[in-house]
Amino acid sequence: MTSRRLLVLDVSSWRRFAVVASPEAGPKYLAVREHLRRRVAGLPEHTLLPPEPVLCEEYGVSRITLRRAVDGLVADGHLVREQGRGTYVTRPGIRHEYRESFVHRIAGFRSAMTEGGAQVGTTVVTQHVAPVPPSVAAELGLDPADEVVELVRLRSVDGLPNHVVHSYLHAETYPKVATEDFGHGSLYEFLRTEYQAELAQARIKVDVATAGAAEAELLQVSAGSPLLVVRTTVHDPAGHPLVHSFARLRPDVSQVEFEVSVSGH
């Protein structure tokens, strides 16, 4: 194994920026993992983390909870454990991946990726009012005669095409979506601020497909290449559908992650 010169972290500086995990964020290990990920993202590679007792005290969690959080960061390539040396910061061996994550909140692509330090790009491919496709009408509970705003965007991460997402909204309810500039903004945030929409829950279906010629050109892959397909219908607290979308993602730079709470026996 190649010997590495590890940097010792100033623990007092680390503590100064500590944030205690909030129960409202969901399971403690998820909150700790996310906060640790953000902290180590700003540290030089090969920086040693403080000892377990220090981190447990800061976050107010047990060693089991802390290790579960750290395990996730090790698996994602943000940390490395070495016997006798400790846990230190590394960098994922590949570019930023888009992780479609359905854990306790509905987060848009832009906010999810920029929180992780990635450079996000958006190109609006299509943005118009059109008759509602039958499959979309079924998802949004619309009549066949209704119209929708169809918004198609190419999303990139660190300059590399990542996925094409097709979003549909009832045109009569959300007319401003047809004219808003989504090359630099989030659709979900626009709905929250402009329409006070409450995005409370989502139904997700995951499938696979192959890239057509036009899609392959946008994603810079060969026609017929496999793609991940994530279909999402977002509902308000009363269960009314607000947005239906399907994203076709390059599997080499994307992941789909679910965190499921288990109840019963």
FENZIQUI-V67268 format. One record per backbone hydrogen bond with DSSP energy under -0.5 kcal/mol. CO is the residue of the C=O (numbers start at 0). NH is the residue of the N-H. If there is no record, write none. Layout:
co->CO nh->NH
co->CO nh->NH
This chain:
co->3 nh->5
co->6 nh->8
co->6 nh->47
co->8 nh->10
co->9 nh->13
co->10 nh->14
co->11 nh->15
co->12 nh->16
co->13 nh->16
co->14 nh->17
co->21 nh->24
co->22 nh->25
co->26 nh->29
co->26 nh->30
co->27 nh->31
co->28 nh->32
co->29 nh->33
co->30 nh->34
co->31 nh->35
co->32 nh->36
co->33 nh->37
co->34 nh->38
co->35 nh->39
co->36 nh->40
co->37 nh->41
co->38 nh->41
co->39 nh->42
co->43 nh->46
co->45 nh->6
co->46 nh->88
co->47 nh->8
co->50 nh->53
co->50 nh->54
co->51 nh->55
co->52 nh->56
co->53 nh->57
co->54 nh->58
co->55 nh->59
co->55 nh->60
co->61 nh->65
co->62 nh->66
co->63 nh->67
co->64 nh->68
co->65 nh->69
co->66 nh->70
co->67 nh->71
co->68 nh->72
co->69 nh->73
co->70 nh->74
co->71 nh->75
co->72 nh->77
co->72 nh->78
co->73 nh->76
co->77 nh->89
co->79 nh->87
co->81 nh->84
co->81 nh->85
co->85 nh->81
co->86 nh->48
co->87 nh->79
co->88 nh->45
co->96 nh->98
co->97 nh->99
co->97 nh->254
co->98 nh->100
co->99 nh->256
co->100 nh->102
co->101 nh->258
co->104 nh->106
co->107 nh->111
co->108 nh->112
co->109 nh->113
co->110 nh->114
co->111 nh->115
co->112 nh->115
co->112 nh->117
co->113 nh->116
co->117 nh->119
co->118 nh->157
co->120 nh->155
co->122 nh->124
co->122 nh->153
co->125 nh->151
co->127 nh->149
co->129 nh->147
co->132 nh->136
co->133 nh->137
co->134 nh->138
co->135 nh->139
co->136 nh->140
co->136 nh->141
co->142 nh->145
co->145 nh->131
co->146 nh->170
co->146 nh->171
co->147 nh->129
co->147 nh->149
co->148 nh->150
co->148 nh->168
co->149 nh->127
co->149 nh->151
co->150 nh->152
co->150 nh->166
co->151 nh->124
co->151 nh->125
co->152 nh->154
co->152 nh->164
co->153 nh->122
co->154 nh->161
co->154 nh->162
co->155 nh->120
co->156 nh->159
co->159 nh->156
co->161 nh->249
co->162 nh->154
co->163 nh->247
co->164 nh->152
co->164 nh->166
co->165 nh->245
co->166 nh->150
co->167 nh->243
co->168 nh->148
co->169 nh->173
co->173 nh->176
co->174 nh->177
co->175 nh->178
co->175 nh->179
co->179 nh->181
co->185 nh->189
co->186 nh->190
co->187 nh->191
co->188 nh->192
co->189 nh->193
co->189 nh->194
co->190 nh->194
co->190 nh->196
co->191 nh->195
co->196 nh->198
co->197 nh->199
co->200 nh->234
co->201 nh->203
co->202 nh->232
co->204 nh->230
co->206 nh->228
co->208 nh->226
co->210 nh->223
co->211 nh->215
co->212 nh->216
co->213 nh->217
co->214 nh->218
co->215 nh->219
co->215 nh->220
co->221 nh->224
co->224 nh->210
co->225 nh->250
co->226 nh->208
co->227 nh->229
co->227 nh->248
co->228 nh->206
co->228 nh->230
co->229 nh->231
co->229 nh->246
co->230 nh->204
co->231 nh->233
co->231 nh->244
co->232 nh->202
co->233 nh->241
co->233 nh->242
co->234 nh->199
co->234 nh->200
co->235 nh->238
co->239 nh->235
co->242 nh->233
co->243 nh->167
co->244 nh->231
co->245 nh->165
co->246 nh->229
co->246 nh->248
co->247 nh->163
co->248 nh->227
co->248 nh->250
co->249 nh->252
co->252 nh->97
co->254 nh->99
co->256 nh->101
co->257 nh->259
